[in-house]
Amino acid sequence: MLKDMIDNKSNFDLSTKSAFSSENDTFTSRSFAALLAKNSVPSSHKRIADNYLIIKKVFKFQACMSRISNVEKSMLEKYDFNILEFTTMKQMYDELRLLQQWSTSEDAVLRDMSDNILLIRVKELKFLEASRYASISNEIYNGYKALDQYLKEISKFQSVQTLRTLN
């Protein structure tokens, strides 16, 4: 019985169920983002999320944000990451989990790289929200929603009362 439960474990696959769930239970993307956010989140990720939410609530991305540069795009390609417009939710969750691991690493270069990649991702998200445009309009490529939810979950400005004071 224990072996069957271990074999059926989800292992971050959004299409399967947990080994401990019943037939009616499924993981939604929102609950998965919450589980990922409740993991040991590095302080640099929280700081980036706080900055993002403040800008989102105060300025509402009225100024047009620039796209990522070729250098930033090549950095993403170096680590085999797609641009945000071509990223699925599952890919984004895997990437966020990896960035969390890199941020808690003892290697300073890896920590800096993790923070830089997350900053690039936030820059891409700001552009998508400012322009309300994606070159691909497909339900599959909605990794930007996963990133937005993750940033909301880890920010200290996520509570309703705090957001009211910002508005």
C-alpha positions in Angstrom: 0.0 0.0 0.0 2.8 2.4 0.9 4.6 1.6 -2.3 1.5 2.4 -4.4 1.1 5.7 -2.6 4.7 6.6 -3.3 4.4 5.6 -7.0 1.2 7.7 -7.4 2.8 10.8 -5.8 2.3 13.9 -8.0 5.9 15.2 -8.1 4.8 18.7 -9.3 2.7 17.4 -12.2 -0.5 19.5 -12.3 -2.4 16.9 -14.2 -2.1 14.2 -11.5 -3.5 14.0 -8.0 -1.7 13.7 -4.8 -1.3 10.2 -3.3 -3.4 11.3 -0.3 -6.3 12.9 -2.2 -9.7 11.5 -2.9 -11.3 11.2 -6.3 -12.9 14.6 -6.0 -9.7 16.5 -5.1 -7.5 18.1 -7.6 -4.8 20.7 -7.3 -5.7 24.0 -8.9 -3.0 26.5 -10.0 -3.9 28.8 -7.2 -3.4 26.2 -4.5 -0.1 25.1 -6.2 1.1 28.7 -6.1 0.2 29.0 -2.5 2.1 25.8 -1.7 5.1 27.0 -3.6 5.0 30.4 -1.8 4.7 28.8 1.6 8.0 27.0 1.0 11.1 28.6 2.3 11.0 31.8 0.2 14.3 33.8 0.0 14.2 37.4 1.2 15.3 38.6 -2.2 12.2 37.1 -3.8 10.0 38.8 -1.1 11.7 42.1 -1.8 11.1 41.8 -5.5 7.5 40.8 -5.0 6.9 43.8 -2.6 8.3 46.2 -5.2 6.2 44.7 -7.9 3.0 44.9 -5.9 3.6 48.5 -4.9 4.2 49.6 -8.4 1.2 47.6 -9.6 -1.2 49.1 -7.0 0.1 52.7 -7.0 1.1 53.3 -10.7 -1.0 50.6 -12.3 1.6 50.2 -15.0 0.5 53.4 -16.8 3.9 54.1 -18.2 4.9 51.7 -21.0 7.5 49.3 -19.8 10.2 48.2 -22.2 10.7 44.6 -23.4 13.7 42.6 -22.2 16.9 43.2 -24.0 18.8 40.7 -26.1 21.3 40.2 -23.2 18.5 39.4 -20.8 16.9 37.1 -23.4 20.3 35.3 -23.9 20.6 34.8 -20.1 17.2 33.1 -20.1 18.2 30.9 -23.0 21.5 30.0 -21.3 19.5 28.3 -18.6 16.9 26.9 -21.0 14.0 29.2 -20.0 11.5 30.4 -22.5 10.4 34.0 -22.6 7.3 34.6 -20.4 4.9 34.7 -23.3 5.9 31.2 -24.3 5.9 29.7 -20.8 3.2 27.3 -19.5 2.1 27.3 -15.9 3.9 24.0 -15.2 7.1 25.4 -16.6 6.8 28.5 -14.5 6.2 26.6 -11.3 9.2 24.4 -12.0 11.3 27.5 -12.8 10.2 29.2 -9.6 11.0 26.1 -7.5 14.5 26.1 -9.2 15.0 29.8 -8.5 14.1 29.3 -4.9 16.7 26.5 -4.6 19.3 28.6 -6.3 18.6 31.6 -4.0 19.2 29.5 -0.9 22.4 28.0 -2.4 25.8 28.7 -0.8 27.2 29.7 -4.2 27.1 33.5 -4.5 27.1 33.5 -8.3 24.1 31.2 -8.3 22.2 33.4 -5.8 22.9 36.5 -7.9 21.8 34.6 -11.1 18.5 33.6 -9.4 17.7 37.2 -8.4 18.6 38.5 -11.9 16.4 35.9 -13.6 13.5 36.7 -11.3 14.0 40.5 -12.0 13.9 39.7 -15.8 10.7 37.7 -15.3 9.1 40.6 -13.4 10.2 43.0 -16.1 8.5 40.8 -18.7 5.4 40.6 -16.5 5.2 44.4 -16.2 5.5 44.7 -20.0 2.7 42.2 -20.6 0.4 43.9 -18.0 1.2 47.4 -19.3 0.6 46.6 -22.9 -2.1 44.0 -22.3 -0.6 42.2 -25.2 0.9 38.8 -25.8 2.2 37.6 -29.1 0.5 34.2 -28.5 -3.0 34.2 -27.3 -3.4 30.7 -26.2 -4.7 29.1 -23.0 -1.7 26.9 -22.7 0.9 29.7 -22.5 -0.3 31.4 -19.3 2.8 31.2 -17.2 2.6 34.9 -16.5 -0.5 34.2 -14.4 1.5 31.7 -12.3 4.2 34.3 -11.8 1.7 37.0 -10.9 0.1 34.7 -8.3 3.4 33.7 -6.8 4.4 37.3 -6.4 1.1 38.1 -4.7 1.4 35.1 -2.4 4.9 35.9 -1.1 4.4 39.7 -0.8 3.7 41.2 2.6 1.4 43.6 0.8 -1.1 40.9 -0.2 -3.6 41.5 2.6 -6.8 43.4 1.7 -6.2 46.0 4.5 -2.7 46.7 3.3 -3.9 47.1 -0.3 -6.6 49.5 0.7 -4.1 51.8 2.3 -2.0 51.8 -0.9 -5.0 52.8 -3.0 
